[in-house]
Amino acid sequence: MAGLIQRTAQAIDDMWQSIWHDSSTTEKVVIAIFLIVTGLAIPVIPIVWLARIVAR
């Protein structure tokens, strides 16, 4: 079970890295606005932070 949680957290972290860190400033602004407008920023940001902690 711990291995599954670790792999899931690593996958979330990898996805976040590929979306956020490989994006230009304009793309980051568009992503941030989309998350805020749709209300996804509330659940997404803590999930990503938690996944980054577990992945390490």
Summary of the structure (lengths in Angstrom):
residues: 56
radius of gyration: 12.4
end to end distance: 16.6
largest distance: 39.1
contacts: 128
relative contact order: 0.19
helix: 88%
strand: 0%
